[in-house]
Amino acid sequence: MGDVINLKRFKKRMERDEAAKTADANRARFGRTKAERATDAQRKMRAEELLDQHLIKGEDA
């Protein structure tokens, strides 16, 4: 004879497994590492600084 299975535990385990699969898929689609985000922020800041250097300040502008 087989083992007795608690259906509530089984259902919860299956829901957790499905949630983990969804989370993995989302991480692959949307996830970026902290280093990648920091690099992008530095590049954006540098581009803004370069652009600001070319501004002409004064009344004649």
Phi and psi in degrees as GROMACS dihedral restraints (atoms count N, CA, C in turn):
[ dihedral_restraints ]
;  ai    aj    ak    al  type     phi  dphi    fc
    3     4     5     6     1   -78.9    20    10
    4     5     6     7     1   171.1    20    10
    6     7     8     9     1   -77.8    20    10
    7     8     9    10     1   152.2    20    10
    9    10    11    12     1   -79.7    20    10
   10    11    12    13     1   133.6    20    10
   12    13    14    15     1  -115.9    20    10
   13    14    15    16     1   131.0    20    10
   15    16    17    18     1   -81.3    20    10
   16    17    18    19     1   114.1    20    10
   18    19    20    21     1   -67.9    20    10
   19    20    21    22     1   -32.1    20    10
   21    22    23    24     1   -64.4    20    10
   22    23    24    25     1   -44.1    20    10
   24    25    26    27     1   -64.0    20    10
   25    26    27    28     1   -41.3    20    10
   27    28    29    30     1   -62.2    20    10
   28    29    30    31     1   -44.4    20    10
   30    31    32    33     1   -63.7    20    10
   31    32    33    34     1   -43.2    20    10
   33    34    35    36     1   -64.1    20    10
   34    35    36    37     1   -40.9    20    10
   36    37    38    39     1   -63.2    20    10
   37    38    39    40     1   -42.1    20    10
   39    40    41    42     1   -64.5    20    10
   40    41    42    43     1   -40.9    20    10
   42    43    44    45     1   -64.5    20    10
   43    44    45    46     1   -40.5    20    10
   45    46    47    48     1   -63.1    20    10
   46    47    48    49     1   -42.0    20    10
   48    49    50    51     1   -63.8    20    10
   49    50    51    52     1   -41.6    20    10
   51    52    53    54     1   -64.8    20    10
   52    53    54    55     1   -41.7    20    10
   54    55    56    57     1   -63.9    20    10
   55    56    57    58     1   -37.8    20    10
   57    58    59    60     1   -66.1    20    10
   58    59    60    61     1   -40.1    20    10
   60    61    62    63     1   -63.9    20    10
   61    62    63    64     1   -43.0    20    10
   63    64    65    66     1   -63.2    20    10
   64    65    66    67     1   -42.7    20    10
   66    67    68    69     1   -62.6    20    10
   67    68    69    70     1   -41.6    20    10
   69    70    71    72     1   -62.4    20    10
   70    71    72    73     1   -41.8    20    10
   72    73    74    75     1   -64.7    20    10
   73    74    75    76     1   -41.2    20    10
   75    76    77    78     1   -66.9    20    10
   76    77    78    79     1   -38.6    20    10
   78    79    80    81     1   -62.4    20    10
   79    80    81    82     1   -39.4    20    10
   81    82    83    84     1   -68.1    20    10
   82    83    84    85     1   -35.9    20    10
   84    85    86    87     1   -79.3    20    10
   85    86    87    88     1   -43.5    20    10
   87    88    89    90     1  -113.2    20    10
   88    89    90    91     1   -17.1    20    10
   90    91    92    93     1   -73.6    20    10
   91    92    93    94     1   139.6    20    10
   93    94    95    96     1  -135.5    20    10
   94    95    96    97     1   149.2    20    10
   96    97    98    99     1   -75.7    20    10
   97    98    99   100     1   163.3    20    10
   99   100   101   102     1   -62.2    20    10
  100   101   102   103     1   -37.7    20    10
  102   103   104   105     1   -64.0    20    10
  103   104   105   106     1   -40.2    20    10
  105   106   107   108     1   -64.6    20    10
  106   107   108   109     1   -43.0    20    10
  108   109   110   111     1   -64.4    20    10
  109   110   111   112     1   -40.1    20    10
  111   112   113   114     1   -65.3    20    10
  112   113   114   115     1   -41.5    20    10
  114   115   116   117     1   -62.4    20    10
  115   116   117   118     1   -44.1    20    10
  117   118   119   120     1   -63.2    20    10
  118   119   120   121     1   -39.2    20    10
  120   121   122   123     1   -64.9    20    10
  121   122   123   124     1   -41.1    20    10
  123   124   125   126     1   -64.5    20    10
  124   125   126   127     1   -43.1    20    10
  126   127   128   129     1   -62.5    20    10
  127   128   129   130     1   -41.5    20    10
  129   130   131   132     1   -65.3    20    10
  130   131   132   133     1   -43.7    20    10
  132   133   134   135     1   -63.9    20    10
  133   134   135   136     1   -41.1    20    10
  135   136   137   138     1   -64.4    20    10
  136   137   138   139     1   -41.5    20    10
  138   139   140   141     1   -64.1    20    10
  139   140   141   142     1   -40.4    20    10
  141   142   143   144     1   -65.5    20    10
  142   143   144   145     1   -39.1    20    10
  144   145   146   147     1   -63.9    20    10
  145   146   147   148     1   -43.0    20    10
  147   148   149   150     1   -63.8    20    10
  148   149   150   151     1   -39.1    20    10
  150   151   152   153     1   -67.6    20    10
  151   152   153   154     1   -40.9    20    10
  153   154   155   156     1   -65.6    20    10
  154   155   156   157     1   -27.1    20    10
  156   157   158   159     1   -68.6    20    10
  157   158   159   160     1   -22.9    20    10
  159   160   161   162     1   -94.1    20    10
  160   161   162   163     1     4.0    20    10
  162   163   164   165     1   -73.1    20    10
  163   164   165   166     1   142.0    20    10
  165   166   167   168     1   -99.6    20    10
  166   167   168   169     1   120.7    20    10
  168   169   170   171     1  -105.0    20    10
  169   170   171   172     1   140.7    20    10
  171   172   173   174     1   133.6    20    10
  172   173   174   175     1   176.6    20    10
  174   175   176   177     1   -77.7    20    10
  175   176   177   178     1   -28.8    20    10
  177   178   179   180     1   -73.0    20    10
  178   179   180   181     1   -16.1    20    10
